[in-house]
Amino acid sequence: MPKISTYATTTPALDDKLIGSDANATPANSTKNFTLGDALTLFNGNAVPASATATGVKGQIALDANFLYVCTATNVWKRVAIAAF
């Protein structure tokens, strides 16, 4: 199978392009070009939700020392414990 991409050996820039699915797009999960900056705004390690119904957008991810949190729908958060191994 031919190689369709190469991997950079330098630090990615915030305007580098990524390809992925947008769960909030119409039609749902349509393919979209993202920048690295767009993807990083979905991940915020400092803003953990205060409750399972805290404000959030589907696809957001947050973490603290004990849990990884994922927003699965508007204002719906789920979490999983993090442990050393």
C-alpha positions, 0 to 999 in steps of 0.5 A: 500500500502506498504511503499517503503522508509523512510525519514531521520531525519538528514541533507542530504549529498551531495552524498545521492541518488535521483531518477528522470528524466533526460530531457537531456538524451537519451531517453528523460526523462529516469529515472536516479539516481542523488546525492543531489549534482547533483540536487543542481548544477541545482539550483543556486540562485546567477546566474540569467540570464541577458536575456531570451537567456542567457547561460543555460542548460534545468532544471537549476533554479535561483532566485533573490528577484523578480523572479524565473527563469527556463531554459526550453531549451538550452539558453531559460529562462522563469521567474515568479514574486515572491510576498509575500502572 
